[in-house]
Amino acid sequence: MMDLVHRLDPTRPVTCAYVTFPPTHAYFGHGFMKIENILGCNYGSRLLPALHRQIPNKMIFGSENENCFSDRGVVKTNVKAGLINEFGQWPEHGKMVYIAGHAPWRSAFPILTHPFIAGEFVWTGFNYRGEPNPIHWPDVTSRTGMMDLAGFRKPCAYYWRAWWKKTPSVYIFPTWTFPVKQRGKPVLIRCYSNCNRVELVLNGHRVGSKIMPRYRYLDFMVPYQPGTLVARGYDGSRLVASYASHTAGPAASMTLTDEVPTLTADGESIAPIAVRILDSHGVLVPHAANLVKFSVVGPGMIAGVCNGSSACHESNVGQSIHAFNGLCLVLVRAGDRPGVIRIVARAAGMPAAHIALRTQLRRSTGW
């Protein structure tokens, strides 16, 4: 097979995706691994140093590696409802465990600490239709993405951002909005950061400060009081990053956000419009599930809707959808003539939200 590939295209090396968890790891470093040009390994980052000792002259990369099983905005795992918390844990033998041992640092730590490993592909960037696991029904999508099906980031995306980018960053979750009965009780707050030290401040009072372990995370137990929880990231004594989580009140308004303000009027180009449900102070309402209805005026149409929930059974081809934990998405397709597309979102008890997209004819390329 390699000879055929090289005859067809002699410019490219050949690799494969070798599954490195038991029982296949017994053949690690043997067979075709000694022949292929580049060593591609799935789900076995911790075994790669041993592979390098066996075959030291070949490049190694993670061809499919762990992220985690999680659902955006979910604080408590509910198997019956088909939802797993943002930590990627569920109950097993009376305690909360990482599902199948999957956690981002499980794959990232060995790769980031060994220069002979080139990098990795993480399963996956986005959730996707099908392969619902570890919960099957009522789920209809996977949940291994850094982002959900609608493209909204989950907390694990901030782990990867922290350790694959050099820009100082800090992020905490879950969001600082809990029931009144939680007041005074400790809440587990997790922090992803690439700063040297992280400090938590609640309503202006210092909660605690910890040194950030490299390529890992920090946990704080914080007694819940409504208000503002701030994470401050330090490089030595210098503040280099911060992130604030505010307690939200009842839903009061919506905002529409577009990342593609100008579309080509070709009947195919699509803009994803994010919908955020906010309280009266502009804070995202993290558990809002309002039904949002959409309409379009102008040279365009609604191509689809989504809310990112792994257990959502609403059609993605329609004019409305319920928000999932404060967010949903509408996809708008441009028509075949230029102009302005106006999108309106409506939900009971809130004023309508509007956004406009401009479409233009495709510029000639001279071909």
Steps between C-alpha positions, in 0.01 A plus 500: 500500500781742584680415173183580305448830682861603438470413130186713472643787704867479601482838682297381798583278799267220602351465846201339668297516819624228734275434801725485803273382780479133606511242356655647186785668689668157527606550137622852559819573308477188283353404162408785270608758760859418405417560132273807485666839456331679793364337816136594557359386834146518638419535872835401640699814569646354820651213297675719243830538692534119493425499127766765445756282676410209271493704176701817572550612139135563407270790566210423735165678524166442668264409216186496720516595867277563800303813563211433740133406508309811610200724435522879498353672805406179683592512870357165610508179294152366424521168315121474460492838328806411293727770643854485641658776705765739370772319695444188289404282797219265593425272798672163513531273806376779726738774382538741209756384243627620163311303240727232349785692661463770235625846594692750285816491711515120469606540137651848510744457790720227345508680166578844639778364720678286238661692210528185285118492462390733221148575624153349494157497344233516771171311471326734441481871422119500473226268620344318206185311405496137599726292726330611824707367787538411777126575530295368211128592495387776538824636351529549124850650469847437626634714785878474458541840336680807631191674361142381488301434182416871472864604530479640854810434709496260791740549793742240357561737206659742747734230624635455149518875446703542818769245414522526122517881490758727660256784567431516878153368574285397793152344507274366775184289498222424569330838466436674831118460501345249740166452681435699819525179707867474397588824683784443747573150374833419331510489120774330299656755266753380244758727340682457168792738462854527370595762758748427780248567775123546521307695762123487554310804627131486596313829530827683562629257763794267436395134507838341440810482286677196351798422281387364164645154428633494146266340244242425770223693678407642838196428719360734765214439744315831527200564733223628275391859531327675209707770333822491301773238512825615338803291406826694472802351327847617602848477353699546819342809659368637170130459414489370141148353456161502667155348459176592679190287555186688608185370666213533252146612568184414302504510121428851371639533147679333212798596289585378151865477399639435154855411401435536124358851453530491119384202294539416133165506322544157343212304653747292702695717749385461860543714811468347849315740732553434872209574734573582865233537765596770752373642827429870556872567558617328183617179674443170319223302672677162519194277539257682268295271274268750331340412167651736243318562170670648194389690192691646205428794269707564189706291254565204728344211689537297818715197426486339842490534878693330781552527876797269560327255734600136459144400594309750285233335282378819336545527125804687374295601195242744631416852611538455876689316771532502878817651642730257677660651809453853373617455140376395159589559136326588174665448161410751229561424132550780249281519192623558146461879496682763707331695777440505874363201690326589825465227762258527793497275808199491733440329835210538743547770764795669326535769236581382148868499399620609157811472284574586137730327251618653174540283193702592191569352160808284465793693363627380165827306515572546129463132422 
